[in-house]
Amino acid sequence: MTKIVRSKRPMTPKMLKLLQFIKNYSTKFGYMPTFKEMADEMGYKSKNSVSVLITKLEERNEIKRDYAGYSRNIVLNG
């Protein structure tokens, strides 16, 4: 079992932008954005690029992915 430890390095601008988008989106609509919506916001053509950032945010304990396989599976930790 791997323990997730909050990183001491500051978040990158892309990580901050994505986290802020997720927070704003969930406040506005009452549910989390899809990976496609996040990719569009970030200017990415691939949802995989968002997946990498989501994994980094999860490792930092900023978010949690719940119900693997669902498109709106993010839970904010803060």
N, C-alpha and C positions, 0 to 999 in steps of 0.2 A: 504494500500500500504506500503510495507516494503522498507525502505531506506537502501541501502548497504553502509556500512562504512568500510573503509580500516582498517584492524586490525593493532595494534601496535606491536604485537608479531612477531618475525622473522619467516620466512617460514621454514618448516621442510626440511630436506635433500631430502625426497621423493617429496615434492611439487616443490622444486627447480629443481630436476632432470626432472620431468615431464614437467615443464614449459620450460626448456631449450630444451628438446626434441621437443616440439611443435614448438618452434621458429626455431630451426635448420631444422626441417622437412619442415615447410612452406617456408623457404628460399630456400631450395634445390629443392623442387618439385613444389612450387607455389600454393599449397593447403594444407589444414590441414589433419593430420593423422586421421584414424578411431580409435574407442575405442579399437578394436582388435589389431591394430598396436601399440597403446600406452601400452596395457596390455603386449604384447610381449616384448616391450622395457623395461618395468619395471620388467619383470619376474613374472607377475601375471598370474594365470590360469583363473581368472574371470574378465570380463569387469566391474563388479560391483565395484571392488576395485579401478579401474580408475575413475569410476563415482563419488565415494566419494571424491577423490582428486580434480577432476574437479569442484565439488560443492564448495570445500574449496577455490580453486583458484578464482572461480566466486564471492564468498563472500568477498574475499580480493580485488576485482575489478581488478585483473590481466588479466582476460579473460572475455568474454561474450559468452553465448550460444545463437545462433541465429537459427531460423527455427527449432524449436523442432521437433524431430522425424527423422531428417536427420543424417547420420553418420558423416558427416564432418561439424558440425555446430558450430565450435569454432571461435571466433574472438578475436585477441589480442588487449588489451587496451593500450599497451605501446610501 
